[in-house]
Amino acid sequence: MEITLKKLKRGTQEYLNALAEKGLSGSTFNVYARNLAYMNSYFEHEGGPRGITPEDVADFRDHVEAKYKNATAINIIGITNRLFRFMHEERFCIKNIRKKQPDHLPDVLTRNEYKKLLAAAAREGSKLYYIIRTIAGTGINYSDLEFITVEAVKNGCAKAQRSGKTWDIIISRNLQEVLSQYCQENGIKSGIIFYGRGRNRIIDRAYICRQLKVLGGMVKIDESKLTMRALRLFFSYMYLQSENNIFELNELLGNKMYAARQILPSRSINEKSHTLAKLGL
């Protein structure tokens, strides 16, 4: 019971082609491509010309668990299992690595720290001021910045679609005003607002991460709180403090797995927009 390296490489390419057609974001697709390339390289060097067995895959899991941090290792093995399922080679799927529970809850920005971060960005005249307001005011991921367009700002809502799911990104009235001002000042009349080198591509992730740390350092905020994930967590924390509605929060974040459990009907876009405006983010 073996898979040849040639078959594995062919299956990997077919899987990546299928993912590209599925419409994954560029950053997510790159994670799949990088991890699968690493897996192929491992088997090429460890297995040589002979075929790959389920025992070899188990050895690969042990290798990954020893080399990488827990979250990264889980991601690599998860992607490996999804590849084998795509290839209809389920017998090569292995039990994933156990997720380690953190020793403590992640640090969350305080409202005061958030204001300091915004003030630092405003003093520097940085576009990061507007990016911070957008992420913290909507709870979106980095890759979802592609849905924040001039048209979406005018409508007060962005229709997001990824990996077979769709959801509404609510842009509150106060965030509409902020982003409309940014577009007017920078002559942005249509399309993606926070674009990078090409008008059809969003701004570089590394730039945002780097500038967050620079601005946060100016006002003495701990680096663990200076990530896009931390801003998303801040949004969630502020929303739950105000509304205490976990189902609607997950709806706003695009976590549709909670929809089936929701008992009360979903509120309208206008109602949600009014709620987010009250948060003052």
VOMAR-318870 format. One line per field, with one value per residue (C-alpha): residue in three letters; z, y negated, x negated. Coordinates in nm, 2 decimals, padded with zeros to 4 digits. Last residue first. Example, Ala and Ser with C-alpha at 12.3 -4.5 7.8 and 13.67 -1.06 7.14 Angstrom:
# VOMAR-318870
code: SER	ALA $
up: 00.71	00.78 $
north: 00.11	00.45 $
east: -01.37	-01.23 $
# end
This chain:
# VOMAR-318870
code: LEU	GLY	LEU	LYS	ALA	LEU	THR	HIS	SER	LYS	GLU	ASN	ILE	SER	ARG	SER	PRO	LEU	ILE	GLN	ARG	ALA	ALA	TYR	MET	LYS	ASN	GLY	LEU	LEU	GLU	ASN	LEU	GLU	PHE	ILE	ASN	ASN	GLU	SER	GLN	LEU	TYR	MET	TYR	SER	PHE	PHE	LEU	ARG	LEU	ALA	ARG	MET	THR	LEU	LYS	SER	GLU	ASP	ILE	LYS	VAL	MET	GLY	GLY	LEU	VAL	LYS	LEU	GLN	ARG	CYS	ILE	TYR	ALA	ARG	ASP	ILE	ILE	ARG	ASN	ARG	GLY	ARG	GLY	TYR	PHE	ILE	ILE	GLY	SER	LYS	ILE	GLY	ASN	GLU	GLN	CYS	TYR	GLN	SER	LEU	VAL	GLU	GLN	LEU	ASN	ARG	SER	ILE	ILE	ILE	ASP	TRP	THR	LYS	GLY	SER	ARG	GLN	ALA	LYS	ALA	CYS	GLY	ASN	LYS	VAL	ALA	GLU	VAL	THR	ILE	PHE	GLU	LEU	ASP	SER	TYR	ASN	ILE	GLY	THR	GLY	ALA	ILE	THR	ARG	ILE	ILE	TYR	TYR	LEU	LYS	SER	GLY	GLU	ARG	ALA	ALA	ALA	ALA	LEU	LEU	LYS	LYS	TYR	GLU	ASN	ARG	THR	LEU	VAL	ASP	PRO	LEU	HIS	ASP	PRO	GLN	LYS	LYS	ARG	ILE	ASN	LYS	ILE	CYS	PHE	ARG	GLU	GLU	HIS	MET	PHE	ARG	PHE	LEU	ARG	ASN	THR	ILE	GLY	ILE	ILE	ASN	ILE	ALA	THR	ALA	ASN	LYS	TYR	LYS	ALA	GLU	VAL	HIS	ASP	ARG	PHE	ASP	ALA	VAL	ASP	GLU	PRO	THR	ILE	GLY	ARG	PRO	GLY	GLY	GLU	HIS	GLU	PHE	TYR	SER	ASN	MET	TYR	ALA	LEU	ASN	ARG	ALA	TYR	VAL	ASN	PHE	THR	SER	GLY	SER	LEU	GLY	LYS	GLU	ALA	LEU	ALA	ASN	LEU	TYR	GLU	GLN	THR	GLY	ARG	LYS	LEU	LYS	LYS	LEU	THR	ILE	GLU	MET $
up: 01.71	01.87	01.98	01.92	01.54	01.55	01.69	01.43	01.16	01.30	01.29	00.94	00.81	00.95	01.25	01.22	01.34	01.69	01.74	01.61	01.62	01.24	01.19	01.42	01.14	00.95	01.10	00.88	01.16	01.17	01.19	01.47	01.66	01.59	01.76	02.05	02.15	02.47	02.31	02.46	02.62	02.35	02.08	02.26	02.29	01.93	01.80	02.02	01.89	01.53	01.64	01.80	01.49	01.29	01.52	01.78	02.11	02.15	02.09	02.42	02.38	02.47	02.27	02.01	02.01	01.90	01.59	01.49	01.57	01.37	01.09	01.05	01.06	00.80	00.57	00.60	00.49	00.17	00.06	-00.14	-00.51	-00.79	-00.79	-00.83	-00.59	-00.29	-00.25	00.06	-00.10	-00.35	-00.64	-00.73	-00.69	-00.49	-00.52	-00.20	00.00	-00.12	-00.05	00.30	00.37	00.25	00.48	00.79	00.71	00.64	00.96	01.15	00.97	01.03	00.76	00.80	00.63	00.51	00.46	00.19	00.22	-00.05	00.03	00.02	-00.04	00.11	00.03	00.17	00.36	00.42	00.06	-00.01	00.17	-00.03	-00.36	-00.26	-00.18	00.14	00.00	-00.07	00.29	00.37	00.33	00.65	00.85	00.93	01.28	01.14	01.34	01.46	01.10	00.94	01.21	01.20	00.82	00.84	01.09	00.89	00.61	00.82	00.88	01.16	01.41	01.30	01.35	01.70	01.79	01.66	01.87	02.18	02.12	02.10	02.42	02.60	02.47	02.61	02.36	02.44	02.58	02.49	02.76	02.97	02.96	02.61	02.54	02.32	02.01	01.96	01.64	01.37	01.33	01.00	00.64	00.42	00.41	00.28	-00.06	-00.26	-00.40	-00.24	00.08	00.06	00.01	00.30	00.52	00.42	00.48	00.84	00.90	00.80	01.00	01.31	01.29	01.26	01.56	01.78	01.69	01.44	01.44	01.67	01.56	01.19	01.23	01.42	01.15	00.88	01.06	01.05	00.68	00.64	00.82	00.58	00.30	00.04	-00.26	-00.32	-00.51	-00.20	00.10	00.33	00.07	-00.17	00.12	00.29	-00.03	-00.10	00.25	00.22	-00.12	00.04	00.32	00.08	-00.16	00.11	00.29	-00.05	-00.12	00.21	00.13	-00.22	-00.10	-00.20	-00.50	-00.56	-00.90	-00.72	-00.47	-00.76	-00.92	-00.59	-00.56	-00.92	-00.84	-00.52	-00.69	-00.96	-00.69	-00.50	-00.81	-00.90	-00.55	-00.56	-00.32	-00.13	00.00 $
north: -05.20	-05.39	-05.08	-05.26	-05.26	-04.88	-04.86	-05.10	-04.90	-04.58	-04.74	-04.87	-04.53	-04.36	-04.14	-03.76	-03.56	-03.42	-03.05	-03.04	-02.69	-02.65	-02.99	-02.90	-02.72	-03.05	-03.21	-03.52	-03.76	-03.94	-03.61	-03.50	-03.82	-03.76	-03.42	-03.54	-03.81	-03.98	-04.32	-04.58	-04.37	-04.12	-04.38	-04.53	-04.18	-04.08	-04.41	-04.37	-04.01	-04.14	-04.40	-04.13	-03.92	-04.22	-04.22	-04.47	-04.33	-04.08	-04.37	-04.54	-04.90	-05.17	-05.46	-05.49	-05.11	-05.07	-05.28	-05.08	-04.75	-04.83	-04.96	-04.62	-04.42	-04.65	-04.64	-04.26	-04.22	-04.41	-04.63	-04.47	-04.38	-04.51	-04.86	-04.70	-04.78	-04.76	-04.86	-04.98	-05.11	-04.84	-04.95	-05.29	-05.67	-05.68	-06.04	-06.02	-06.29	-06.17	-05.81	-05.89	-06.10	-05.83	-05.59	-05.80	-05.88	-05.51	-05.42	-05.65	-05.50	-05.14	-04.92	-04.57	-04.29	-04.07	-03.69	-03.43	-03.08	-02.86	-02.91	-03.29	-03.55	-03.89	-04.13	-04.46	-04.69	-05.06	-05.10	-05.39	-05.20	-04.89	-05.09	-05.24	-04.89	-04.70	-04.35	-04.31	-04.39	-04.05	-03.90	-04.08	-03.93	-04.13	-04.24	-04.54	-04.84	-04.70	-04.60	-04.93	-05.17	-05.00	-05.03	-05.40	-05.49	-05.27	-05.52	-05.71	-06.08	-06.02	-06.21	-06.01	-05.67	-05.77	-05.89	-05.56	-05.36	-05.58	-05.53	-05.15	-05.16	-05.34	-05.09	-04.81	-04.58	-04.21	-03.98	-03.62	-03.40	-03.21	-02.89	-02.82	-02.48	-02.26	-02.12	-01.75	-01.67	-01.52	-01.16	-01.03	-01.02	-00.77	-00.53	-00.82	-00.80	-00.95	-01.21	-01.49	-01.29	-01.27	-01.65	-01.72	-01.51	-01.70	-02.03	-01.92	-01.80	-02.14	-02.33	-02.13	-02.18	-02.56	-02.58	-02.36	-02.54	-02.36	-02.11	-01.83	-01.82	-01.83	-01.54	-01.33	-01.40	-01.30	-00.98	-00.91	-00.98	-00.73	-00.47	-00.53	-00.43	-00.64	-00.47	-00.42	-00.67	-00.86	-00.84	-01.09	-01.34	-01.33	-01.27	-01.59	-01.79	-01.69	-01.80	-02.13	-02.19	-02.11	-02.36	-02.64	-02.58	-02.56	-02.88	-03.05	-02.97	-03.13	-03.45	-03.48	-03.43	-03.11	-03.12	-02.76	-02.76	-02.82	-02.54	-02.30	-02.39	-02.34	-01.99	-01.90	-02.01	-01.80	-01.50	-01.51	-01.55	-01.26	-01.04	-01.11	-01.04	-00.70	-00.61	-00.28	00.00 $
east: 01.47	01.76	01.94	02.27	02.20	02.18	02.53	02.67	02.51	02.67	03.01	02.96	02.84	03.15	03.15	03.12	03.42	03.40	03.31	02.95	02.80	02.80	02.63	02.33	02.14	02.17	01.86	01.87	01.75	02.08	02.27	02.03	02.11	02.49	02.47	02.25	02.50	02.37	02.45	02.21	01.94	01.98	01.92	01.62	01.46	01.53	01.38	01.07	01.03	01.03	00.77	00.56	00.59	00.45	00.16	00.03	00.16	-00.13	-00.37	-00.27	-00.16	-00.42	-00.27	-00.55	-00.59	-00.23	-00.30	-00.60	-00.44	-00.13	-00.35	-00.53	-00.21	-00.04	-00.35	-00.38	-00.02	-00.07	00.22	00.50	00.47	00.68	00.52	00.18	-00.11	00.12	00.49	00.66	00.98	01.06	01.27	01.40	01.34	01.02	00.89	00.68	00.87	01.21	01.13	01.02	01.32	01.55	01.36	01.43	01.79	01.87	01.70	01.94	02.24	02.14	01.99	02.14	01.96	02.24	02.19	02.12	01.98	01.84	01.47	01.51	01.78	01.83	02.11	01.99	02.24	02.28	02.39	02.15	01.87	01.94	01.91	01.58	01.45	01.39	01.43	01.05	00.99	01.13	00.78	00.67	00.96	01.27	01.40	01.59	01.48	01.15	01.05	01.18	01.05	00.71	00.70	00.80	00.53	00.29	00.31	00.05	00.06	-00.20	00.01	00.32	00.14	00.03	00.38	00.53	00.28	00.36	00.73	00.69	00.48	00.76	01.02	00.81	00.63	00.68	00.42	00.47	00.62	00.37	00.16	00.29	00.45	00.25	00.42	00.36	00.18	00.40	00.48	00.36	00.49	00.31	00.60	00.81	00.64	00.93	00.69	00.89	00.89	00.51	00.49	00.72	00.50	00.19	00.37	00.46	00.11	-00.04	00.22	00.18	-00.20	-00.16	00.07	-00.16	-00.48	-00.70	-00.99	-00.89	-00.52	-00.63	-00.87	-00.61	-00.36	-00.61	-00.67	-00.29	-00.30	-00.59	-00.39	-00.10	-00.34	-00.53	-00.68	-01.05	-01.26	-01.38	-01.16	-01.32	-01.44	-01.14	-00.90	-01.02	-01.01	-00.66	-00.55	-00.72	-00.56	-00.23	-00.29	-00.39	-00.10	00.16	00.03	00.01	00.37	00.47	00.27	00.42	00.78	00.94	01.16	01.26	01.08	00.75	00.83	00.89	00.56	00.39	00.55	00.44	00.09	00.07	00.22	-00.05	-00.32	-00.18	-00.15	-00.51	-00.63	-00.47	-00.19	-00.21	00.00 $
# end
